[in-house]
Amino acid sequence: MRDTLNDNMNSQNFSKLSVRHRIDKIVRENRKVIDRITAGTNPLDSGSLVQAINAFNDLQNKYELKSIFFDLLRAKVPFSDRSKYIRNICKLEHFFFYWKFAELTECKRIWGESSASLDKVYKSEANNLIQLHAHDLVDRGRLSGSSIKEISDFTGIQMAELILELIKVFARPDMSVSGAVWLAFAAFICQQADHAQGQYALEKLLDSSAAKLANNVTDGLLVDGLYPKNQVPEIVAGLVWRVLGSPNASDRWRAAHSVRGFAKFGRWEIIGSLICKLNNRDAGPFQAPELAFYYLHARLWLLITIARMAVDYPEEVTRFKDELLSVATEDKEPHVLMRHFAARALLSCIDAGKISLSEQTEKCIRTNDFSPHPRLRKKIRKGDDGFFNGRSDFKSKPEFEFHLDYDFHKHDVDSLSRIFGQSCKNVSDVLSEVVYGLDPAATSMYESGGRESRHRRTSYGISTRYQTYGQQLGWHALFFTAGRLLATVPVTNDLFYQEDPWGEWLARYLLTRDDGLWLSDGTDKTPLDTTEILLEKRKNDLAITGDPEKLMRLAGLTNCLEKKLLVEGEWFSTDNIRIHISSALVPPDKSLQLAQKLTREEPFFVWIPVFHGNENDMEELKTIKKEYTPWIVCPSGESRLDKHDPFGVSSANLRPYLIADYAAFCSLNCDDPFGREWKDKHGNPMLSAQLGP
């Protein structure tokens, strides 16, 4: 399959006659130029060889031509003058080092058995190669040890001697090289030095003024606390804790899956070490102290993970009861998301009968997502309390103001203020006060915290995929602010008239599913049936296959009786062709007629009615295509907090299914939370909904 794909990809580049003709023409012209250059070149004359190299450098596609070029030059060298040709090649200054060295290596391979005396020539040219190509061997602050070894193998000179020659080049007053390169030099030479000389040199370095100067760099003095403890659980927990606090959401989810992996393999001592870090504000020795650590992210994602593990391992999670209770019952400065997930973890343990709490405490945990105040079923916010209205002249400006991202302020902060009928500016002031308590030095959501983001802003609002230091402060401050408002003021009708506007607002920031499962729990391996190659070669280009057998196989219509029939599906083939299969019920006596009618329609406009979202639009679908009876529902929805989990896909929660009437008629039931498999009354699997990443 891979060979077919590669063949098809290559054929796309060379399939058109005009492209092939143009490439062939360039190859023929270059070959004529090379023949002309080499015919007029004396490879034993250094000046003539330099002119030939300059002319060769002006050609197109030099990489494909270099072998031909040097083969022609080498063929003109008499046996007795091979050493002179090798010296001339070594003296070339303005030629790509790796191509030059490749020609020297080729000469040694071809002439090695017939010219043993050339070994002395190779050895004599070692220093010349080092001096001419010192900047090729030390590039971008790094020493190429592999190139040094290749020169050593070619010339027969030990690597340490070659390094000493390289040191002479960079020891000149007009040269500059990084400390890492000097340490690399020392590491190579140390192997040939007397016993303990390397250790002695390192001690002298650490006692020198250079080492004292290092104490003034950004990360400060070297202290013992920057070394991790010599305990595997602590080291592993420290590494994972740092990634749980990553600016990248996908990294945080990877770390969360790692914690679930520890639980799967019974490494609860590592998880215990992580729980001990719940109140830490740094990553210890696992992150540079000059970078701000996103400890609020780390806390939240650890609690999200503990809540998920409590579903699978309620008994083991009970050991963290005290830590979870302290978060779930926090009333002074509650973070509504952290409190939610801590409560979910405890409730899973309670419902499994593994934890027993007082009636009052359990009630508090079960209701901490709800407002303690009666619903105020009216609007109380005034016309000048909205986002677009500034602060009134008679209202004093707060001592500290945290500048918010425009779209975050407009969509997130203002919607929260409307939930409780509060002025948007007043809620912004509360949020600024919260941020001041978290970091008094932070002044805006645009602060980087010492990091440069690789993610450019491409849409409105802050990104949840990657957040700067200021953005994550503002994001978490929103949920601390929500906790304050929930505890002190009632929910109003200023945003929604629905029964639970606060619940709807909070749900926007929670997991996609309400049962605590992650999207990744419903994401399976890609079905093998989808690995088809649908592009085929034609005379001048690639085209989608017209092979009836292959097309029928996509829908499971084969001679194999055990093959499943595909009634709804959408995916991409191995060669990236979009495939969409739909079905509907029709009268048996009209099936052939309707099928033929579909084949005569323009492919782009062909469609078969299915329910999108829910099955409530039956009448509308019947009026559009009366001959068809839709029987499949393709649900719709959007993913939320776990949408950036790299091991999950949003469609895992949107599997197609049969409408209720037909499922009941066929006596089909599904006990899988993601609707993977439907069984009949005898327990036989009759319908499956597969989904891959």
C-alpha positions in Angstrom: 0.0 0.0 0.0 2.8 2.4 0.9 4.6 1.7 -2.5 1.3 2.4 -4.3 0.9 5.7 -2.5 4.5 6.7 -3.2 4.1 5.8 -6.8 0.9 7.8 -7.1 2.5 10.8 -5.4 5.5 10.7 -7.7 3.3 10.4 -10.7 1.5 13.6 -9.8 4.8 15.5 -10.2 5.8 14.0 -13.5 2.5 12.9 -15.1 1.9 15.9 -17.3 3.8 15.7 -20.6 4.8 19.4 -20.5 6.5 18.9 -17.1 8.3 15.8 -18.2 9.5 17.5 -21.4 10.7 20.6 -19.5 12.7 18.4 -16.9 14.2 16.3 -19.7 15.2 19.4 -21.5 17.0 20.8 -18.4 18.8 17.5 -17.9 20.0 17.3 -21.5 21.2 21.0 -21.5 23.0 20.5 -18.1 24.7 17.4 -19.4 26.0 19.2 -22.4 27.3 22.0 -20.2 29.0 19.5 -17.9 30.6 17.8 -20.9 31.8 21.1 -22.1 33.2 22.1 -18.7 35.0 18.9 -18.0 36.4 18.7 -21.6 38.1 22.1 -21.1 39.3 21.3 -17.5 42.7 20.0 -16.4 42.0 18.4 -13.0 45.7 18.5 -12.2 45.8 22.2 -12.5 44.4 23.9 -9.4 43.4 27.1 -11.3 41.6 25.1 -14.0 39.8 23.0 -11.4 38.6 26.1 -9.5 37.1 27.6 -12.7 35.3 24.3 -13.4 33.9 24.2 -9.9 32.6 27.8 -10.2 30.9 27.0 -13.5 29.4 23.8 -12.0 28.0 25.9 -9.1 26.0 28.0 -11.6 24.0 25.0 -12.8 20.5 24.0 -11.8 19.9 20.7 -10.0 23.5 20.4 -9.0 22.9 17.6 -6.5 21.7 15.2 -9.2 24.7 16.2 -11.5 27.6 16.1 -9.0 28.3 12.4 -9.5 28.5 12.7 -13.3 30.7 15.8 -13.0 33.3 14.2 -10.7 33.2 10.9 -12.6 34.2 12.7 -15.8 37.0 14.7 -14.0 38.3 11.6 -12.3 38.5 9.7 -15.6 41.0 12.3 -16.9 43.5 11.7 -14.0 46.5 9.5 -14.9 47.5 6.8 -12.5 50.7 8.6 -11.6 49.0 11.9 -10.8 46.2 10.7 -8.5 47.9 12.2 -5.5 48.0 15.6 -7.2 44.2 15.4 -8.0 43.4 14.6 -4.4 45.5 17.5 -3.1 43.7 19.9 -5.6 40.3 18.7 -4.3 41.4 19.2 -0.7 42.5 22.8 -1.5 39.1 23.8 -2.9 37.8 26.6 -0.8 34.4 27.6 -2.3 32.8 24.3 -2.7 30.2 22.6 -0.4 32.2 20.7 2.2 30.1 17.6 2.3 30.2 17.2 -1.5 33.9 17.8 -1.5 34.5 15.2 1.2 32.1 12.8 -0.6 34.4 13.0 -3.7 37.5 12.4 -1.6 35.8 9.4 0.0 34.9 8.1 -3.5 38.5 8.5 -4.7 39.7 6.4 -1.7 37.1 3.7 -2.4 37.9 3.4 -6.1 41.7 3.9 -6.0 42.4 2.4 -2.6 43.4 -1.1 -3.6 45.5 0.0 -6.6 47.3 3.0 -4.9 48.3 2.1 -1.4 50.7 5.1 -1.4 47.8 7.5 -1.3 47.3 6.8 2.4 50.2 9.2 3.1 48.5 11.8 1.0 45.2 11.5 2.9 47.1 11.9 6.2 49.1 14.9 5.0 45.9 16.7 4.0 44.1 16.3 7.3 45.2 19.7 8.8 44.3 21.4 5.5 40.8 20.0 5.6 40.4 21.2 9.3 41.7 24.7 8.6 39.6 25.3 5.5 36.4 24.0 6.9 36.5 24.9 10.5 33.2 26.8 10.2 31.6 23.8 8.6 32.6 21.6 11.5 31.5 24.1 14.1 28.1 25.5 13.0 25.4 27.3 14.9 27.2 26.9 18.2 27.6 23.1 17.9 30.6 20.8 17.0 29.9 18.1 14.4 31.5 15.1 16.0 30.3 12.9 13.2 32.2 14.9 10.6 35.3 14.9 12.7 35.1 11.1 12.9 34.6 10.8 9.1 37.8 12.9 8.6 39.6 10.8 11.1 38.6 7.6 9.3 39.5 9.1 6.0 42.9 10.4 6.9 43.9 7.9 9.6 44.6 10.8 12.1 43.1 10.3 15.6 40.2 12.5 16.5 42.0 14.2 19.4 44.7 15.4 17.1 42.1 16.8 14.7 40.4 18.6 17.6 43.7 20.2 18.6 44.1 21.5 15.1 40.6 22.9 15.3 41.3 24.5 18.6 44.2 26.4 17.0 41.8 27.9 14.5 39.3 29.1 17.1 41.9 30.2 19.6 42.8 33.2 17.4 41.8 36.6 18.8 39.5 37.3 15.9 37.5 34.1 16.4 34.6 33.5 18.8 32.9 30.2 19.7 30.3 29.2 22.3 31.2 27.6 25.7 29.3 24.4 24.6 31.8 24.0 21.7 34.8 24.4 24.0 33.3 21.7 26.4 32.9 19.5 23.3 36.5 20.0 22.4 37.5 19.0 25.9 35.3 15.9 25.9 37.1 14.6 22.8 40.6 15.4 24.0 39.9 14.1 27.5 39.8 10.5 26.1 43.5 10.8 25.2 44.6 12.7 28.3 46.4 11.2 31.3 44.3 9.8 34.1 42.2 12.4 36.1 43.3 15.3 33.9 39.8 15.9 32.8 38.5 16.1 36.3 41.3 18.4 37.3 40.5 20.7 34.3 36.8 20.8 35.3 37.7 21.7 38.9 39.8 24.6 37.6 36.9 25.8 35.4 34.4 25.8 38.3 36.9 27.7 40.5 37.5 30.3 37.8 36.1 33.7 37.3 33.9 32.3 34.4 32.1 30.1 36.9 31.6 33.1 39.3 30.1 35.1 36.4 27.6 32.3 35.8 26.0 33.1 39.1 24.7 36.3 37.6 22.7 34.7 34.8 18.9 34.7 34.8 18.3 31.6 36.8 20.5 32.8 39.7 22.8 31.0 42.0 23.2 27.2 42.0 21.3 25.9 45.0 20.6 22.4 46.2 16.9 22.8 46.0 17.1 22.7 42.2 18.1 19.1 42.2 15.3 16.5 42.3 15.2 14.0 45.1 16.7 10.6 44.3 13.3 8.9 44.3 11.7 7.6 41.2 8.0 8.4 42.2 9.0 12.0 43.1 11.0 12.5 39.9 8.1 11.1 37.7 5.5 13.1 39.6 7.6 16.3 39.2 7.9 15.8 35.5 4.2 15.2 35.0 3.3 18.1 37.3 5.3 20.4 35.1 3.6 19.3 32.0 0.1 19.5 33.7 1.0 23.2 33.9 2.0 23.6 30.3 0.8 26.6 28.2 -0.3 24.0 25.5 -3.6 22.3 26.1 -2.6 19.2 24.2 0.5 18.8 26.4 -1.7 19.1 29.5 -4.0 16.3 28.2 -1.0 14.1 27.4 0.1 14.5 31.0 -3.4 13.7 32.2 -3.4 10.5 30.2 0.0 9.6 31.8 -1.6 9.9 35.2 -4.4 7.6 34.1 -1.7 5.2 32.9 -0.1 5.2 36.4 -3.5 4.2 37.8 -3.9 1.5 35.2 -0.6 -0.1 36.2 -1.2 0.4 40.0 1.4 3.1 40.5 -0.6 5.0 43.1 2.5 6.2 44.9 3.3 8.4 41.9 -0.3 9.8 41.9 0.0 10.3 45.7 3.2 12.4 45.0 1.2 14.4 42.5 -1.6 15.1 44.9 1.0 16.4 47.4 1.9 19.1 44.8 -1.7 20.3 44.5 -1.0 23.5 46.5 2.5 24.1 44.9 3.0 27.2 42.9 6.1 26.1 41.1 7.5 23.1 39.2 10.6 22.8 41.4 13.7 21.6 39.6 11.8 20.6 36.5 11.3 24.1 35.1 13.5 27.2 34.8 12.6 29.4 37.7 12.6 32.5 35.5 9.6 31.2 33.7 6.2 31.6 35.3 4.7 28.3 36.1 1.0 27.8 35.2 0.2 26.2 38.5 -3.6 26.9 38.2 -3.6 24.9 35.0 -1.7 22.1 36.8 -4.2 22.0 39.6 -7.2 22.0 37.4 -6.0 19.3 35.0 -4.9 17.1 37.9 -8.4 17.4 39.4 -10.0 16.6 36.0 -7.9 13.5 35.9 -8.7 12.4 39.5 -12.4 12.9 38.7 -12.0 10.6 35.7 -10.0 8.0 37.6 -12.7 8.0 40.3 -15.1 6.5 37.8 -12.8 3.5 37.2 -11.0 3.2 40.6 -13.3 4.7 43.3 -11.7 2.7 46.1 -8.2 3.8 45.3 -9.2 7.4 44.9 -10.6 7.4 48.5 -7.1 7.9 49.8 -7.2 11.5 48.5 -10.5 12.2 50.2 -9.1 15.0 52.4 -7.5 16.9 49.6 -10.6 16.6 47.4 -12.8 17.7 50.3 -10.7 20.9 50.8 -11.3 21.9 47.2 -14.9 20.8 46.9 -16.0 22.6 50.1 -13.9 25.8 49.6 -16.1 28.8 50.4 -13.6 31.7 50.8 -12.2 31.8 47.3 -13.8 29.0 45.3 -12.7 28.2 41.7 -16.0 26.8 40.2 -14.2 24.4 37.8 -11.8 23.0 40.3 -14.6 22.7 42.8 -16.8 20.9 40.2 -14.2 18.3 39.4 -13.2 17.7 43.0 -16.9 17.2 43.8 -17.3 14.8 40.8 -14.4 12.7 42.1 -16.0 12.5 45.6 -19.4 11.7 44.3 -18.1 8.8 42.2 -16.6 7.4 45.4 -19.8 8.0 47.4 -22.0 6.5 44.8 -19.8 3.4 44.6 -20.1 3.0 48.4 -16.4 3.7 49.0 -16.7 6.9 51.0 -19.2 7.8 53.8 -19.6 11.5 54.6 -22.0 13.4 56.9 -25.4 14.2 55.4 -24.6 18.0 55.5 -21.2 17.5 53.8 -22.6 15.2 51.1 -25.4 17.7 50.4 -22.9 20.5 50.1 -20.9 18.5 47.5 -23.9 17.5 45.5 -25.2 21.1 45.3 -22.0 23.1 45.0 -22.7 23.7 41.2 -26.0 25.3 42.1 -26.8 28.8 43.3 -27.7 29.0 47.1 -30.1 31.8 46.4 -33.7 31.6 45.0 -33.9 32.5 41.3 -34.7 36.1 40.6 -36.9 35.8 37.5 -36.5 39.3 36.2 -33.9 41.6 34.6 -32.1 44.0 36.9 -29.2 45.1 34.8 -29.4 48.7 33.6 -28.8 49.9 30.1 -25.5 51.4 30.9 -24.2 48.3 32.6 -23.2 46.5 29.4 -19.8 45.8 27.9 -19.9 48.8 25.5 -20.5 51.3 28.3 -17.5 52.6 30.2 -17.2 53.5 33.8 -19.4 56.3 35.0 -17.6 59.5 36.0 -18.8 59.4 39.6 -17.5 55.8 40.0 -14.0 55.6 41.4 -11.4 53.7 39.4 -9.9 50.7 41.3 -6.4 50.9 42.6 -5.4 47.9 40.4 -6.7 47.2 37.0 -6.0 44.1 35.0 -6.4 44.8 31.3 -8.5 42.1 29.6 -8.4 40.7 26.1 -11.1 42.5 24.1 -13.0 39.4 23.0 -12.6 37.6 26.3 -14.0 40.7 28.0 -16.9 41.0 25.6 -18.0 37.3 25.4 -16.8 35.6 28.6 -16.8 38.3 31.3 -19.9 40.2 30.1 -21.9 36.9 29.8 -21.0 36.1 33.4 -22.1 39.5 34.6 -25.4 39.1 32.8 -26.0 35.8 34.5 -26.2 37.7 37.8 -27.6 41.0 36.5 -24.3 42.8 37.4 -22.5 45.6 35.6 -19.9 44.3 33.3 -17.4 46.9 34.6 -18.1 45.9 38.2 -17.4 42.3 37.4 -14.2 43.3 35.6 -13.1 45.1 38.7 -13.7 42.0 40.8 -11.7 39.9 38.3 -8.9 42.4 38.5 -8.9 42.1 42.3 -8.7 38.3 41.9 -5.7 38.6 39.6 -4.0 41.0 42.0 -4.3 38.3 44.6 -2.8 35.7 42.3 0.0 37.9 40.9 0.3 41.6 41.9 2.9 42.2 39.2 0.6 41.1 36.3 -1.1 44.0 34.5 -2.7 42.5 31.4 -3.7 39.3 29.6 -1.0 40.0 27.0 1.9 39.3 29.3 4.0 36.4 28.0 5.6 35.4 31.3 8.9 34.9 29.6 7.6 32.6 26.8 7.3 33.3 23.1 4.2 31.7 21.6 4.5 29.8 18.4 0.7 30.1 18.0 -0.4 33.2 16.3 -3.9 34.6 17.0 -6.0 33.6 14.0 -9.6 34.1 15.4 -11.5 36.2 17.8 -11.0 35.7 21.5 -8.1 34.1 23.3 -7.2 30.6 22.3 -7.8 27.7 24.5 -5.2 25.7 22.6 -2.3 27.9 23.8 -2.4 30.6 26.5 0.1 33.2 27.5 0.8 33.8 31.2 -1.6 36.7 31.3 -4.3 34.9 29.4 -4.3 31.9 31.8 -4.4 34.3 34.8 -7.5 36.0 33.3 -9.1 32.7 32.3 -8.8 31.3 35.9 -9.7 34.6 37.5 -13.0 34.3 35.6 -13.9 31.2 37.5 -12.8 32.6 40.9 -15.0 35.6 40.1 -17.9 33.3 39.2 -17.5 31.6 42.6 -17.8 34.9 44.4 -20.9 35.9 42.4 -22.6 32.6 42.8 -22.2 32.8 46.6 -23.3 36.3 47.0 -26.0 37.3 44.4 -28.9 35.4 42.8 -29.2 34.3 39.2 -31.4 36.6 37.1 -33.1 36.7 33.7 -30.6 39.1 32.2 -28.9 36.5 29.9 -31.4 33.6 29.6 -35.0 33.0 30.4 -34.3 29.3 30.6 -34.6 27.4 33.9 -30.8 27.2 34.6 -28.9 30.0 32.9 -26.0 29.6 35.4 -25.8 25.8 34.6 -25.7 26.5 30.9 -22.9 29.1 31.3 -20.8 26.8 33.5 -21.3 23.8 31.1 -19.6 25.8 28.3 -16.3 25.4 30.3 -16.7 21.8 31.4 -16.1 18.5 29.6 -18.1 17.6 26.5 -20.0 14.8 28.2 -21.9 15.1 31.4 -21.1 11.6 32.7 -17.4 12.4 33.4 -16.1 10.4 30.4 -13.6 12.0 28.1 -13.8 12.2 24.3 -10.8 9.9 24.1 -12.7 7.2 25.9 -15.0 7.0 22.9 -12.3 7.3 20.3 -11.2 3.9 18.8 -8.6 2.8 16.3 -9.3 3.6 12.7 -11.2 0.6 11.1 -9.0 -1.4 8.7 -11.8 -1.3 6.2 -11.1 2.4 5.5 -7.5 1.7 4.3 -8.4 1.8 0.6 -6.5 3.6 -2.2 -9.0 5.2 -4.5 -6.7 7.1 -6.9 -5.6 5.3 -10.0 -3.2 6.2 -12.8 -4.6 7.5 -16.1 -2.8 8.5 -19.2 -1.9 12.0 -18.1 -3.0 12.2 -14.5 -4.5 10.5 -11.5 -8.2 9.9 -11.2 -10.7 8.5 -8.7 -11.3 4.8 -9.4 -14.3 3.6 -11.3 -13.8 0.0 -10.3 -17.2 -1.3 -9.3 -15.8 -4.0 -7.0 -13.7 -1.5 -5.1 -16.6 1.0 -4.8 -19.0 -1.7 -3.6 -16.4 -2.9 -1.1 -16.5 0.5 0.5 -20.1 -0.1 1.5 -19.5 -3.7 2.5 -21.3 -5.1 -0.6 -19.1 -8.1 -1.2 -19.6 -11.8 -1.7 -18.5 -12.5 1.9 -21.6 -13.3 4.0 -19.9 -12.2 7.2 -19.0 -8.7 5.9 -20.9 -5.9 7.6 -23.1 -3.6 5.5 -22.3 0.0 5.9 -25.4 2.2 6.1 -23.9 5.5 7.2 -20.3 6.8 7.2 -17.9 9.5 6.4 -14.1 9.2 6.2 -11.0 9.9 4.1 -9.3 7.2 2.2 -5.6 6.5 2.6 -4.9 8.8 -0.3 -7.1 11.6 1.2 -10.3 11.1 -0.9 -13.4 12.0 1.1 -16.0 9.2 1.2 -19.6 9.7 2.3 -22.1 6.9 2.4 -25.8 7.4 3.4 -28.9 5.2 3.2 -32.6 5.5 3.6 -35.6 3.1 3.4 -37.6 2.9 0.1 -40.4 0.6 -1.1 -38.8 -2.6 -2.5 -40.5 -2.3 -5.9 -39.1 1.2 -6.4 -35.5 0.6 -5.1 -34.0 -0.1 -8.6 -35.7 2.9 -10.1 -34.6 5.3 -7.4 -31.1 4.0 -7.4 -30.8 4.5 -11.2 -32.2 8.0 -10.7 -29.5 8.9 -8.2 -26.8 7.7 -10.7 -28.0 10.2 -13.3 -27.8 13.2 -10.9 -24.9 15.5 -10.7 -22.5 13.9 -8.1 -22.2 17.1 -6.1 -26.0 17.4 -5.6 -26.7 13.7 -4.8 -28.0 13.3 -1.3 -30.2 10.9 0.8 -32.3 12.2 3.7 -31.0 11.5 7.2 -31.9 13.3 10.5 -29.3 15.9 11.5 -29.2 16.8 15.2 -32.3 14.8 16.2 -35.3 13.0 14.7 -37.8 15.7 15.1 -37.7 17.0 11.5 -39.5 13.9 9.9 -42.2 15.9 8.3 -39.8 18.3 6.7 -37.7 15.6 5.2 -40.7 13.7 3.9 -41.9 16.8 1.9 -38.5 17.1 0.2 -37.9 13.5 -0.9 -41.3 11.8 -0.5 -40.1 8.4 -1.8 -37.4 8.0 0.9 -38.0 7.2 4.6 -35.0 8.4 6.7 -34.0 6.0 9.5 -30.6 7.2 10.7 -29.8 10.2 13.0 -26.5 12.0 12.7 -26.3 14.0 15.9 -24.7 17.4 16.1 -22.9 19.3 18.9 -19.7 21.0 19.9 -16.8 19.8 22.0 -15.8 21.8 25.1 -12.9 21.5 27.6 -11.5 18.3 26.2 -11.6 19.3 22.5 -7.8 19.7 22.5 -7.1 16.2 23.8 -4.9 14.7 21.1 -6.2 11.2 21.9 -9.8 12.2 21.3 -12.0 13.5 18.5 -15.2 15.6 18.9 -17.1 13.2 16.7 -16.6 10.4 19.3 -19.7 11.9 21.0 -21.6 12.2 17.7 -22.0 8.6 16.5 -24.9 8.0 14.1 -27.8 5.8 15.4 -31.1 4.4 14.3 -34.2 6.4 15.1 -36.1 5.2 18.1 -39.0 3.6 16.2 -36.7 1.3 14.1 -34.5 0.5 17.0 -37.6 -0.6 18.9 -38.9 -2.5 15.9 -35.7 -4.5 15.7 -35.5 -4.9 19.5 -32.1 -3.2 19.6 -30.5 -1.8 22.7 -27.2 -0.1 23.4 -25.5 -0.2 26.8 -22.3 1.6 25.6 -22.2 5.3 26.7 -20.8 6.3 23.3 -23.3 4.1 21.3 -20.6 1.9 19.8 -22.6 -1.3 19.6 -26.3 -2.2 19.5 -27.5 -5.7 20.4 -30.7 -7.6 19.8 -32.8 -9.2 22.6 -30.6 -12.3 22.5 -27.4 -10.3 23.1 -26.1 -10.6 19.5 -24.4 -7.6 18.1 -26.5 -6.3 15.2 -25.3 -2.7 14.7 -22.0 -1.0 15.4 -20.8 2.6 15.1 -17.0 2.7 14.6 -15.0 5.9 14.9 -11.3 6.5 14.6 -9.1 9.5 15.0 
